[in-house]
Amino acid sequence: VQYQITSSRLHHRLYSLTDSSETGPEDEEAETRVPLTPLQKLTNDMCKDEKTIKELIIGRRVGFYKVRGEIGYGTFSRVKMAFHALTKDKVALKMLDKARLDIQAQRLLSREISSMESLQHPNVVRLYEVVETPSRLYLVLEYAGGGDLHNRICNEGKFSDNSSKIIFAQILSAIKYMHNINIIHRDLKAENVLFASNGCVKVADFGFSTQVSNRNDALDTFCGSPPYAAPELFRDESYLGPPVDVWAMGVLLFFMVTGTMPFRAETMGKLRRCIIEGTYSVPPWMPGPCQKLIKGILKTAPAERYAVEQMMGCDWLLPVEFPWTLVPAESLSPLQSLLESESKDLEEMVEEVRGSLEELGFTTEHLRNNQPKDSRNPFTGVFRILLHQAQKRRGCDCPPVVRGMVRDPKREGLRAYRGLRHTSKFCVLS
Ligand code: ATP
């Protein structure tokens, strides 16, 4: 479902939290007797409290979020830190001026939102909510405050072999998950890999992403950053999505392990030639298993390039133990899979979230009237934040560990992938 940017109309959607128990002027007497729930207090303040209303007008508050300092900016956006007024969670608020968004930017934004709505993985930045005001659109994102991979490498140099494994395994897990649900990122680069405060990495920036109906669908738009672009993007009229993300991961891996980019040139023409010819040199000190992986990825013919499954089964990553399932649910949306799952643990988690919602003042009627599927509903924001909290309490957002020996039979089973060839056919539409 494509996300439409609606016309400029004022709606702090708290008014749409339909619950007949919300206090109205006629209830003022009752208000004095019964203590207000946090939700009632917040919604009352947003409607009646002068200071809160002023903060909403000047942008110190956006919907249920209290806005703090700036943390970054992009071509069309500014990103600020913010807190949820009820759950107190820290979030990143990506602000976009509607007037600055041309048709192309609107299309990209709508893709970014719909891709992120389908994704729920420990290594993908979560979208909690979308808030729209007359002049702006705000994406409320999971906060990943540890900086990005590009800056980390530029400031501190290359990563050790073990750290590279831990980071790369997480990126790979995220990409495997995305590709399973037919989402192609198309702009993987060190700048788009963020660190959370616990060292977990998060793939961000889905502005160039696309959801294909079939992974063998040919795409024809050049996306991404030239040093990370696969040769077929320069060479052919169309390309397949997954191998393009795989190539970018190869460039990223090379950059992490060596601190330098595999393809460098003073001009775009020379860079293009370098990439099409696949000319790069691997430093001799690079550990053999890592060299083998990079060589398997940076193959100029997409059909010969490693598939994600082959990367997961490579020798270099065998000592990595993931604390979460390697291949999460594929076809269902995250929320669907959660609500439709019969797993005891998930049932318990949903109950926990329901309990927290009730403590904040969301009634059974709220829950019935506000399905947490619509990103523009503040209830969805609270629900997704609480759900993520519950998942984190269960260790879902922990970085993987590297062990000397691989004992997990499931990981051992991935060895079987090593013999697999990438079977997709490359198809050029002309
Ligand atoms: P461009 O739009 O030009 O491609 P960009 O994609 O980096 O740039 P944004 O996604 O708006 O633009 O991010 C801008 C900056 O904000 C990032 O470089 C990063 O430093 C910071 N940032 C973005 N998302 C988050 C997040 N979820 N948590 C913490 N910081 C973030």
Boltz pocket constraint, residues with backbone or C-beta under 6 A from the ligand:
constraints:
  - pocket:
      binder: B
      contacts: [[A, 71], [A, 72], [A, 73], [A, 74], [A, 75], [A, 76], [A, 77], [A, 78], [A, 79], [A, 92], [A, 94], [A, 125], [A, 141], [A, 142], [A, 143], [A, 144], [A, 145], [A, 148], [A, 191], [A, 194], [A, 204], [A, 205]]
      max_distance: 6.0
